[in-house]
Amino acid sequence: MEKNQYELFSRLSEKGVIEYGRAAVAVVNPDMQATLDAAALAKMADHGQIKGALIDGPLALDNAINFEAAKHKGISSPVAGMADILITPDIEAGNMLGKSLVYIANGKIAGLILGAAKPVVVTSRADSYEAKIMSIALGALFA
């Protein structure tokens, strides 16, 4: 999954990928699986097991996308405020994040599943015509 995200981002951007390990809090908590997963991803990147990206975590969303929020909380991270890829702990959280960005922040979205023999275009019934076209275009880029 991680490899596919880096390939996607590297085709769309000339700069390096910056990713945050997703969690509700910025410290490892053994009772919160997302914090353990985020810490494991960061450690794997430190050991060279994940290449092509700067990964840190766990970080909460505000710390990942807003440097001032991280600074205010005393978080020192090379990823703070600069995340390019937002990984959610599950499909429900991802769906809420995506729809929030579209409907509340007027963001743009395209849906694509990578990792199979060919890319799979995924759209929502409520997606705009533009979102559907962007999904198809993105799929064609990876076909």
C-alpha positions as CSV (number, residue, x, y, z in Angstrom):
1,M,0.0,0.0,0.0
2,E,2.7,2.5,1.0
3,K,4.7,1.7,-2.2
4,N,1.7,2.5,-4.4
5,Q,1.1,5.8,-2.6
6,Y,4.7,6.9,-3.2
7,E,4.6,5.9,-6.8
8,L,1.3,7.9,-7.3
9,F,2.7,11.0,-5.6
10,S,6.0,10.9,-7.4
11,R,4.2,10.8,-10.7
12,L,2.2,13.9,-9.7
13,S,4.9,15.9,-8.0
14,E,8.5,16.7,-8.4
15,K,9.3,17.0,-4.7
16,G,9.8,14.2,-2.2
17,V,6.9,12.6,-0.4
18,I,6.2,13.6,3.1
19,E,3.8,11.4,5.1
20,Y,2.5,11.3,8.6
21,G,1.6,8.3,10.7
22,R,-2.0,8.8,11.4
23,A,-3.4,8.8,14.8
24,A,-5.6,10.8,17.1
25,V,-2.7,11.7,19.4
26,A,1.0,12.4,18.9
27,V,2.3,9.9,21.4
28,V,2.4,6.1,21.3
29,N,-0.4,4.6,23.4
30,P,-0.5,0.8,23.6
31,D,-4.3,1.0,23.9
32,M,-4.6,2.8,20.5
33,Q,-3.7,0.6,17.6
34,A,-3.3,3.5,15.2
35,T,-0.5,5.0,17.3
36,L,1.4,1.6,17.3
37,D,0.9,1.3,13.5
38,A,2.1,4.9,12.9
39,A,5.2,4.3,15.1
40,A,6.0,1.1,13.3
41,L,5.8,2.8,9.9
42,A,8.1,5.6,11.1
43,K,10.6,3.0,12.4
44,M,10.5,1.0,9.2
45,A,11.3,4.2,7.3
46,D,14.2,4.9,9.7
47,H,15.6,1.4,9.0
48,G,15.3,1.8,5.2
49,Q,12.4,-0.7,4.8
50,I,10.3,2.0,3.2
51,K,12.1,4.2,0.7
52,G,11.2,7.4,-1.1
53,A,9.4,9.2,1.7
54,L,10.0,11.0,4.9
55,I,7.6,9.4,7.5
56,D,7.0,10.3,11.1
57,G,4.4,9.4,13.6
58,P,2.2,9.1,15.4
59,L,0.9,12.6,14.6
60,A,-2.6,13.9,14.9
61,L,-4.0,15.5,11.7
62,D,-3.6,19.1,12.9
63,N,0.1,18.5,13.6
64,A,0.6,16.9,10.2
65,I,-0.9,19.7,8.2
66,N,-0.3,22.8,10.3
67,F,3.2,23.7,11.6
68,E,1.8,26.2,14.1
69,A,-0.4,23.6,15.7
70,A,2.6,21.2,16.1
71,K,4.7,24.1,17.4
72,H,2.0,25.1,19.9
73,K,1.9,21.5,21.2
74,G,5.7,21.3,21.5
75,I,6.0,18.7,18.7
76,S,9.3,18.6,16.9
77,S,9.0,16.6,13.7
78,P,10.4,16.9,10.2
79,V,6.9,16.1,9.0
80,A,5.0,18.6,11.1
81,G,2.9,20.9,8.9
82,M,4.1,19.4,5.6
83,A,2.3,16.1,5.1
84,D,1.6,15.3,1.4
85,I,-0.1,12.0,2.1
86,L,-2.7,11.5,4.8
87,I,-3.2,7.9,5.8
88,T,-6.3,7.0,7.8
89,P,-6.5,4.0,10.2
90,D,-9.5,2.5,8.3
91,I,-11.8,3.0,5.4
92,E,-14.5,4.7,7.5
93,A,-12.0,7.4,8.7
94,G,-10.7,7.8,5.1
95,N,-14.3,8.2,3.8
96,M,-15.0,10.9,6.4
97,L,-11.8,12.7,5.7
98,G,-12.3,12.7,1.9
99,K,-15.9,13.8,2.1
100,S,-15.0,16.5,4.6
101,L,-12.3,17.9,2.3
102,V,-14.7,17.9,-0.6
103,Y,-17.9,19.2,1.0
104,I,-16.6,21.4,3.8
105,A,-13.3,22.7,2.3
106,N,-14.4,22.6,-1.4
107,G,-11.5,20.3,-2.2
108,K,-11.0,18.1,-5.3
109,I,-11.0,14.3,-5.2
110,A,-10.2,11.4,-7.4
111,G,-10.6,7.7,-6.5
112,L,-8.2,5.0,-7.5
113,I,-7.1,1.7,-6.2
114,L,-3.5,0.6,-7.0
115,G,-1.7,-2.6,-6.5
116,A,-3.8,-4.9,-8.8
117,A,-2.7,-5.8,-12.4
118,K,-4.5,-2.6,-13.5
119,P,-5.7,0.4,-11.6
120,V,-9.3,0.4,-10.4
121,V,-11.3,3.6,-10.7
122,V,-13.5,4.2,-7.7
123,T,-16.1,6.9,-7.5
124,S,-19.0,7.7,-5.2
125,R,-22.5,8.0,-6.6
126,A,-22.5,11.5,-5.2
127,D,-19.2,12.5,-6.8
128,S,-19.3,15.4,-9.2
129,Y,-18.7,15.0,-13.0
130,E,-15.3,16.6,-12.5
131,A,-14.3,14.0,-9.7
132,K,-15.4,11.2,-12.0
133,I,-13.3,12.5,-14.9
134,M,-10.3,13.1,-12.6
135,S,-10.6,9.5,-11.4
136,I,-10.6,8.2,-15.0
137,A,-7.7,10.4,-15.9
138,L,-5.7,9.2,-12.9
139,G,-6.5,5.6,-13.8
140,A,-5.3,6.2,-17.4
141,L,-2.0,7.6,-16.1
142,F,-1.4,4.3,-14.2
143,A,-2.8,1.9,-16.8
